[in-house]
C-alpha cells in the first residue's frame, strides 16, 4: 500500500509562513484593485473637471473678480434681501409639494407595472417615460393648450390655470411620474410575492399587509426616488419660467433673469454657488440612499412576480391607474399630435422648405439630422465614460462621494453651464465655442448621470462570488470584465445608451446658448418656431415636437425590452 502523507511538528512552521504569504498576496491584490479602480476614474474625472467645474469657476471669476473692488457686503445684502429669500422659500416649497404629489400618484402606477400583466404593458411603460426627456418648451405649449382659458378644463373649473402654482405642480408630476414608476417598479418586482400571500393566509387585510410588510421593504427605494424627484423639482427651470409667468421664480429662474434680463453677474454667480451647494447636499443624500437598494439580491423571475388581474377590484384598480396615466401624461402629448395635423400635412411639408430669409439658415428638417448626429456621438462618449465610472464605483464598494460627484450636473442650471461655456471655451486649447464638439460635450455632461445610474445597479447586483471565483481561477481583471461582468450587465449598457441618445435629442437649455444659428437641433428649432408669430410657425413647432416624441417612444420601447431585472435608478 502506498503510504499517505504524514504530518510532523517539523512542518508546523510552514503553516504560518503560508498564511503570511497568502495575506501579503491578498493585500497586494486588494491594493492593485484599488489602484485600478482609481485609474478608471481618471478620464471621467478629467472630463468633469474641464466641462463642469472649469465653466463654473469661469463664471465666478468673471463675476466676482471682475468687480472694481472686492466688496462683498452689497452682494451678501442682496442674497438675504426679502425678494431673494422669497425665491429660496418658494424653491423649497414647490419642490416639496411636487415630490409628495408625484409619489402619491405614481406609487399605485408602480404597483400596477410591478405586479400585473396586461396587454400593451410595454407600450404604456414607454409612453409613461417619454415626458421625462421632452423639452420644456414643448411641455409648456401642451399645458398652455390644456390649461388655457379656452380649454374644457378651464371652462369647467371657471378659472384660467395658466401662471398658477397648480400648473407648475401638474407639469412637475408630468415630468417626474416616470422616475418614481421606474425606480419603485424595478425594486417592487423583485420582492417575493409569497411574503404577502402568507400574511393574507394568516388573516391580514390587504392594507395591513401593505403597511406592515410591503411598505417597510419598499421604504428605501421610495425615499430614494423622492429624493431624486426633489432634486429635479428644486432645479426646475423651463416649467417655472414658462408656466409660472412673472409671479413665480425658483433659484434656477432667478439665475436666468439676473443674467439675461439684468446682467447682474455677481448676484447670478452667488445664486449659482448657493444652488450648487444645495445640490451637493441633496445628491449626497441620494447617493447614500441609493446604496440601500443597490445590493446583491436573489431576484425572482418575471413569471413569479407578475400575474393577470383576477378580481373585479383588481381590474378596477388597474383601469383607474391607466386612466390617470392617460389623462395626466397622454392627453397633453395627444393634444400636440392632433394639432400638428390641424392643417393636414402642411406643417410637416413646410419643414422641408429652406428658410434662409428667416431665423433659420438651413431647411428646418436639417435640425433633425443635426440632432441625430450629435445624439450618436453623445451616446458613444457617455457610454464609455459611464462604464468607467460605474466600474470604478462598483469595485471600490459604492463610494457615496463618487456617486455625488457625478450626480452634480443633474442639479446644475443649464443656463449657468451655457454661460460658463461661452466665457471659458473661446481660447486655446479649449477654443470650442460654436462647435458641434462643445454641444456633444454639454449633452454628455447631462446624460452621464443617467448612464451611470443605469449601469451601476446592474453591476452591484452581480453576486460577488462570481467575480471572486474567476479571479481565483487566474483570470485577469480585464478578462473578468469581458467574460463575467459585461455579459451579465450588457442589458444595462444598452439601456444607458438609449437613455443617452434620447436625452441628447431632447436637451434644450445649454444647447440654446452655445449652438450656432446654422446648426439648430430639434428643441432649438421648436423654440424658434414658438418665438415667432403666426399659425404656420406654431404648427411647424408642433410637427417637430411630434417627430421628437416619436423618437422618444421608439427609444423607450427599446429600453423596456432591454431593461435588466432588478432595482433600477430610472
C-alpha positions in Angstrom: 0.0 0.0 0.0 1.3 3.4 -0.9 1.9 5.4 2.2 -0.2 8.6 2.6 1.1 12.0 3.5 2.4 12.4 7.0 2.4 15.3 9.4 5.1 16.2 11.9 5.9 19.1 14.1 8.8 20.0 11.9 6.1 21.0 9.3 4.4 23.4 11.7 6.4 26.5 10.8 5.3 26.1 7.2 1.7 26.8 8.1 2.1 30.4 9.5 4.6 31.1 6.7 2.0 30.1 4.1 -0.6 32.3 5.8 1.7 35.2 5.9 2.4 34.9 2.2 -1.2 34.5 1.3 -2.1 37.5 3.4 0.5 39.6 1.6 -0.7 38.4 -1.7 -4.3 39.2 -0.8 -3.2 42.6 0.4 -1.3 43.2 -2.8 -4.3 42.1 -4.8 -6.7 44.4 -3.0 -4.2 47.3 -3.4 -3.9 46.5 -7.1 -7.7 46.5 -7.5 -8.0 49.8 -5.6 -5.3 51.4 -7.9 -7.1 50.0 -11.0 -10.4 51.5 -9.7 -8.8 54.9 -9.3 -7.2 54.6 -12.8 -10.6 54.1 -14.3 -11.8 57.3 -12.8 -9.1 59.4 -14.3 -10.7 60.1 -17.7 -14.3 60.7 -16.3 -12.9 63.0 -13.6 -10.8 65.0 -16.2 -13.9 65.3 -18.3 -15.9 66.6 -15.3 -13.1 68.9 -14.4 -12.9 70.5 -17.8 -16.6 70.7 -18.8 -18.3 71.1 -15.5 -16.1 72.7 -12.8 -14.0 74.9 -15.1 -17.0 76.7 -16.6 -18.4 77.3 -13.1 -15.1 78.7 -11.9 -15.0 80.9 -15.0 -18.4 82.3 -14.2 -17.4 83.0 -10.6 -14.1 84.6 -11.8 -15.8 86.8 -14.4 -18.5 87.9 -11.9 -16.7 88.3 -8.6 -13.1 89.1 -9.6 -14.4 91.5 -12.3 -15.6 93.9 -9.7 -13.9 97.3 -9.4 -13.2 96.5 -5.8 -13.8 93.3 -3.9 -16.6 94.4 -1.6 -18.9 91.5 -0.9 -21.2 93.4 1.6 -23.7 94.6 -1.0 -23.8 91.2 -2.6 -24.5 89.5 0.7 -27.2 92.1 1.4 -28.9 91.2 -1.8 -28.7 87.4 -1.0 -30.6 88.0 2.2 -33.0 90.5 0.8 -36.7 89.7 1.1 -37.0 89.1 -2.6 -34.3 86.5 -2.8 -35.4 84.8 0.4 -38.9 84.6 -1.0 -37.4 82.9 -4.1 -35.5 80.4 -1.9 -38.6 79.6 0.1 -40.7 79.1 -3.0 -38.0 76.9 -4.5 -38.1 74.5 -1.5 -41.8 74.7 -1.1 -42.8 73.9 -4.6 -40.2 71.1 -4.8 -41.6 69.5 -1.6 -45.2 69.8 -2.9 -44.3 68.4 -6.3 -42.4 65.5 -4.7 -45.3 64.5 -2.4 -47.9 64.8 -5.2 -45.7 62.7 -7.6 -45.2 60.0 -5.0 -49.0 59.8 -4.2 -49.9 59.5 -7.9 -47.0 57.4 -9.1 -46.8 54.7 -6.4 -50.1 53.0 -7.5 -48.8 53.1 -11.0 -45.5 51.4 -9.9 -47.6 48.6 -8.3 -49.6 48.1 -11.5 -46.4 47.7 -13.6 -44.7 45.6 -11.0 -47.4 43.0 -10.2 -49.8 42.9 -13.2 -49.5 41.5 -16.7 -51.9 43.1 -19.2 -52.0 43.8 -23.0 -50.0 46.8 -24.2 -47.9 47.0 -21.0 -44.6 47.7 -22.7 -46.0 50.4 -24.9 -47.7 52.1 -21.9 -44.4 51.9 -19.9 -42.6 53.6 -22.8 -45.3 56.3 -23.1 -45.1 57.0 -19.4 -41.3 57.6 -19.7 -41.4 59.9 -22.7 -42.4 63.1 -20.9 -39.2 62.9 -18.9 -37.0 63.8 -21.9 -39.2 66.2 -23.7 -38.0 69.8 -23.8 -39.7 72.3 -21.5 -40.9 74.4 -24.4 -42.9 71.5 -25.8 -44.4 70.7 -22.5 -45.2 74.3 -21.8 -47.0 74.6 -25.2 -49.0 71.5 -24.5 -50.1 72.6 -21.0 -50.9 76.1 -22.2 -53.3 74.4 -24.6 -54.8 72.1 -22.0 -54.9 74.6 -19.1 -55.6 77.8 -21.1 -58.8 79.8 -20.9 -60.3 78.2 -24.0 -59.7 74.6 -22.8 -62.5 72.4 -21.5 -60.8 72.0 -18.1 -60.6 75.8 -17.5 -64.2 76.3 -18.6 -65.3 73.5 -16.3 -63.4 75.0 -13.3 -64.2 78.6 -14.3 -60.6 79.7 -13.9 -57.5 80.1 -16.1 -54.9 77.7 -14.7 -52.0 79.2 -16.5 -49.4 81.0 -14.5 -50.5 79.4 -11.3 -48.9 77.1 -8.7 -51.3 74.3 -9.8 -49.9 74.5 -13.4 -46.3 74.1 -12.1 -47.2 71.2 -9.8 -49.1 69.3 -12.6 -46.2 69.8 -15.0 -43.7 68.6 -12.4 -45.8 65.4 -11.9 -46.0 65.1 -15.7 -42.2 65.1 -15.8 -41.3 63.0 -12.8 -44.0 60.4 -12.7 -41.7 58.1 -14.8 -38.9 58.5 -12.3 -40.9 57.1 -9.4 -42.5 54.4 -11.5 -39.2 53.1 -13.0 -37.3 53.1 -9.7 -40.0 51.7 -7.5 -41.4 49.3 -10.1 -37.9 47.8 -10.6 -37.5 47.1 -6.9 -41.1 46.1 -6.3 -41.0 43.4 -9.0 -38.1 41.6 -7.2 -39.9 41.3 -3.9 -41.1 37.8 -3.2 -45.0 37.9 -3.5 -45.2 34.8 -1.3 -44.5 37.0 1.7 -47.7 39.0 1.1 -49.7 35.8 0.3 -48.5 34.2 3.5 -49.7 37.2 5.5 -53.1 37.2 3.8 -53.4 33.5 4.5 -52.9 34.3 8.2 -55.8 36.7 8.1 -54.1 40.0 7.5 -56.2 42.5 5.5 -54.7 44.0 2.2 -54.0 47.3 4.0 -52.3 45.6 6.9 -50.1 43.6 4.5 -49.1 46.8 2.7 -48.3 48.8 5.8 -46.5 46.1 7.8 -44.8 44.1 5.1 -44.6 45.7 1.7 -44.0 49.4 2.7 -41.1 48.7 5.1 -39.4 46.7 2.3 -40.1 49.5 -0.2 -39.2 52.4 2.0 -35.5 52.7 1.0 -36.4 52.9 -2.8 -39.4 55.2 -2.2 -37.3 57.7 -0.2 -34.5 57.4 -2.8 -37.0 58.1 -5.7 -38.5 61.0 -3.7 -35.0 62.5 -3.1 -34.3 62.4 -6.9 -37.7 63.9 -7.7 -37.0 66.7 -5.2 -33.6 67.4 -6.9 -35.3 67.7 -10.3 -38.1 70.0 -9.0 -35.6 72.1 -6.9 -33.7 72.8 -10.1 -36.7 73.2 -12.4 -36.2 75.9 -15.0 -38.4 75.7 -18.1 -41.6 74.7 -16.4 -41.4 77.5 -13.9 -40.2 80.1 -16.4 -43.0 79.4 -18.9 -45.9 78.2 -16.8 -45.2 80.2 -13.7 -45.1 83.5 -15.5 -43.9 86.7 -13.7 -45.4 85.6 -10.4 -43.2 82.6 -9.6 -39.5 82.1 -9.7 -37.2 79.4 -8.4 -33.4 79.8 -7.9 -32.9 78.5 -11.4 -35.3 81.1 -13.0 -33.8 83.9 -10.8 -30.3 83.0 -12.1 -31.6 83.3 -15.6 -33.3 86.6 -15.0 -30.3 88.1 -13.2 -28.0 87.0 -16.1 -30.2 87.7 -19.2 -32.5 90.5 -18.1 -30.4 92.5 -15.6 -26.8 91.5 -16.5 -26.2 91.2 -12.7 -23.4 88.6 -13.0 -22.2 88.9 -9.3 -25.7 88.1 -7.9 -26.3 85.4 -10.6 -22.9 83.7 -9.7 -23.7 83.9 -6.0 -27.1 82.3 -6.6 -25.4 79.6 -8.7 -22.9 78.8 -6.0 -25.8 78.6 -3.5 -27.7 76.2 -5.7 -24.7 74.1 -6.3 -24.2 73.8 -2.5 -27.8 72.7 -2.0 -27.4 70.3 -4.9 -24.3 68.8 -3.4 -26.0 68.1 -0.1 -29.1 66.6 -1.8 -27.1 64.5 -4.3 -25.0 63.2 -1.4 -28.2 62.1 0.4 -29.4 60.5 -2.8 -26.2 58.6 -3.3 -26.2 57.3 0.3 -29.9 56.2 -0.1 -29.1 54.5 -3.4 -26.7 52.2 -1.7 -29.6 50.6 0.3 -31.3 49.4 -2.9 -28.1 48.5 -4.9 -27.1 45.3 -3.1 -26.9 41.7 -4.4 -30.4 40.3 -4.4 -31.8 36.9 -5.2 -34.1 38.1 -8.0 -37.4 36.4 -8.7 -38.3 35.6 -12.3 -40.9 37.6 -14.0 -43.5 34.8 -14.1 -43.2 34.6 -10.3 -43.9 38.3 -9.6 -46.4 39.2 -12.3 -49.9 37.9 -12.9 -53.1 38.9 -14.6 -55.7 40.8 -12.6 -58.3 38.4 -11.4 -61.0 40.1 -9.2 -63.2 43.0 -10.2 -61.4 45.1 -7.6 -58.0 44.4 -9.2 -59.4 45.1 -12.7 -60.9 48.4 -11.5 -57.6 49.4 -9.8 -55.7 48.7 -13.0 -58.3 50.6 -15.1 -58.2 53.7 -12.8 -54.4 53.9 -12.9 -54.3 53.6 -16.6 -56.9 56.3 -16.8 -54.7 58.6 -14.6 -51.8 57.9 -16.9 -53.8 58.7 -20.0 -55.2 62.0 -18.6 -52.1 63.2 -16.9 -49.4 62.0 -19.4 -51.0 61.2 -22.7 -53.6 64.0 -23.0 -51.1 66.9 -23.4 -49.0 64.8 -25.8 -52.1 63.8 -27.8 -53.2 67.4 -28.0 -49.8 68.3 -29.6 -50.1 65.4 -32.1 -53.7 66.3 -33.1 -53.0 70.0 -33.5 -49.8 69.2 -35.6 -52.2 67.7 -38.2 -54.7 70.6 -37.9 -53.9 71.6 -41.5 -53.3 68.1 -42.8 -49.7 67.5 -43.7 -49.0 71.2 -44.5 -47.0 71.8 -41.3 -44.8 68.7 -41.9 -44.3 69.6 -45.6 -43.0 73.1 -44.8 -40.3 71.6 -42.6 -38.5 70.7 -45.9 -38.6 74.3 -47.1 -35.4 76.5 -46.9 -35.9 79.4 -44.5 -32.8 81.4 -45.2 -34.8 84.6 -45.1 -35.9 84.0 -41.5 -34.2 82.8 -38.3 -33.1 79.5 -40.0 -30.1 79.3 -42.3 -30.9 75.8 -43.3 -34.1 73.9 -44.0 -35.8 73.2 -40.7 -35.6 69.4 -41.3 -31.8 69.8 -41.1 -32.3 70.2 -37.3 -33.4 66.5 -37.2 -30.1 65.5 -38.9 -28.1 67.7 -36.5 -29.8 66.2 -33.5 -29.3 62.6 -34.7 -25.6 63.2 -35.4 -25.0 64.9 -32.1 -27.0 62.2 -30.2 -25.0 59.4 -31.7 -21.7 61.0 -30.8 -23.1 61.7 -27.3 -24.1 58.1 -26.8 -20.7 56.8 -27.6 -18.9 59.2 -25.3 -21.4 59.0 -22.4 -21.4 55.2 -22.6 -17.6 55.0 -22.4 -17.4 57.5 -19.5 -20.4 56.0 -17.7 -18.9 52.4 -17.9 -15.6 53.6 -16.5 -17.3 55.5 -13.7 -19.6 52.6 -12.8 -16.8 50.0 -12.8 -14.7 52.2 -10.5 -17.5 52.8 -8.1 -18.5 49.1 -8.1 -15.0 47.9 -7.4 -14.4 50.4 -4.7 -17.5 49.5 -2.9 -20.1 52.1 -3.8 -18.3 55.3 -2.7 -21.0 57.8 -2.0 -18.6 60.7 -2.8 -18.1 59.4 -6.3 -21.8 59.0 -6.7 -22.5 62.5 -5.5 -19.7 64.0 -7.7 -21.1 62.6 -10.9 -24.6 63.4 -10.0 -23.8 67.1 -9.6 -24.6 68.0 -13.3 -28.2 66.9 -12.8 -28.8 69.7 -10.3 -26.9 72.5 -12.1 -28.5 75.2 -14.1 -28.2 74.5 -17.8 -28.2 78.3 -18.3 -25.3 78.6 -15.9 -23.4 75.9 -17.8 -24.1 77.5 -21.1 -22.9 80.9 -19.9 -19.8 79.2 -18.5 -19.0 77.6 -21.9 -19.4 81.0 -23.6 -16.9 82.6 -21.1 -14.3 79.8 -21.0 -14.4 77.9 -24.3 -13.1 80.6 -26.6 -9.4 80.4 -26.0 -6.8 77.7 -27.0 -6.5 74.9 -26.2 -10.3 74.9 -25.5 -11.4 77.1 -28.4 -14.6 75.1 -28.8 -17.3 77.8 -28.7 -19.8 77.4 -31.5 -18.6 73.9 -32.4 -20.5 70.6 -32.6 -18.0 69.1 -30.2 -19.0 71.5 -27.5 -22.6 70.7 -27.9 -21.7 67.0 -27.7 -19.7 67.6 -24.5 -22.6 69.5 -23.0 -25.1 66.7 -23.8 -22.7 64.1 -22.5 -22.4 66.0 -19.2 -26.2 65.9 -18.9 -26.5 62.3 -19.9 -23.6 60.9 -17.9 -25.5 60.6 -14.5 -28.3 58.7 -16.3 -25.9 56.3 -17.9 -24.1 55.7 -14.5 -27.4 55.2 -12.7 -28.4 52.7 -15.4 -25.2 50.6 -15.3 -24.2 50.7 -11.7 -27.2 48.9 -10.1 -26.7 46.1 -12.6 -23.1 45.7 -11.6 -23.8 45.9 -7.9 -26.4 43.2 -8.2 -23.8 40.7 -9.5 -23.1 38.1 -6.9 -19.5 38.9 -5.6 -18.6 35.2 -5.6 -18.8 35.1 -9.4 -16.0 37.7 -9.7 -14.0 36.1 -6.9 -14.2 32.7 -8.4 -13.0 33.9 -11.8 -10.1 35.7 -10.1 -9.2 32.6 -8.1 -9.0 30.6 -11.3 -6.4 33.0 -12.6 -8.5 35.4 -14.7 -7.1 38.9 -15.0 -9.3 41.9 -14.2 -9.7 42.6 -17.9 -10.8 39.0 -18.6 -13.2 39.1 -15.6 -14.7 42.3 -17.1 -15.0 40.8 -20.6 -16.2 37.3 -19.7 -18.1 37.8 -16.4 -19.3 41.3 -15.7 -20.1 42.7 -19.2 -22.1 39.6 -20.3 -24.3 40.0 -17.2 -24.6 43.8 -17.5 -25.0 44.1 -21.2 -28.7 45.0 -21.0 -27.9 47.8 -18.6 -25.3 49.1 -21.0 -27.9 49.1 -23.8 -30.4 50.9 -21.5 -27.8 53.5 -20.7 -27.0 54.0 -24.4 -30.7 54.6 -25.2 -31.0 57.0 -22.3 -28.0 59.0 -23.5 -29.4 59.1 -27.1 -32.9 60.3 -26.1 -31.7 62.8 -23.6 -29.4 64.3 -26.2 -32.2 64.5 -28.7 -34.3 66.5 -26.1 -31.7 68.7 -24.5 -32.5 72.4 -24.8 -31.1 74.6 -22.0 -27.4 74.5 -22.8 -27.8 74.0 -26.5 -29.9 77.1 -26.9 -26.9 79.2 -25.7 -24.0 77.6 -27.5 -25.4 76.3 -30.8 -24.8 78.4 -33.9 -27.8 79.7 -35.9 -26.9 77.4 -38.8 -26.7 74.3 -36.5 -30.1 74.1 -34.8 -31.2 71.0 -33.0 -34.8 69.9 -32.8 -35.5 71.6 -29.4 -33.9 74.8 -30.6 -35.9 74.7 -33.8 -39.1 74.2 -31.8 -38.3 77.2 -29.6 -37.5 79.4 -32.6 -40.8 78.5 -34.2 -42.7 79.1 -31.0 -41.0 82.5 -30.6 -42.3 83.7 -34.0 -45.9 84.8 -34.5 -48.3 83.1 -36.9 -50.2 79.8 -37.0 -47.8 78.3 -39.5 -44.8 78.7 -37.2 -46.8 77.3 -34.3 -47.9 74.4 -36.5 -44.3 73.7 -37.5 -43.3 73.7 -33.8 -46.0 71.1 -33.1 -44.9 69.0 -36.1 -41.2 68.9 -34.9 -42.5 68.2 -31.4 -44.3 65.1 -32.8 -41.2 64.0 -34.5 -39.2 64.3 -31.3 -41.9 62.3 -29.4 -41.8 59.5 -32.0 -38.0 59.2 -31.5 -38.5 59.1 -27.7 -41.2 56.5 -27.9 -39.1 54.2 -30.1 -36.2 54.7 -27.7 -38.1 53.8 -24.6 -39.8 50.8 -26.2 -36.2 49.6 -26.7 -35.4 50.4 -23.0 -38.4 48.3 -21.8 -37.3 45.4 -23.9 -33.7 45.6 -22.8 -34.2 46.6 -19.2 -32.4 44.0 -16.9 -34.3 42.6 -13.9 -33.8 44.1 -10.5 -33.8 47.6 -9.0 -33.2 50.4 -11.5 -32.2 54.0 -10.8 -34.6 55.3 -13.5 
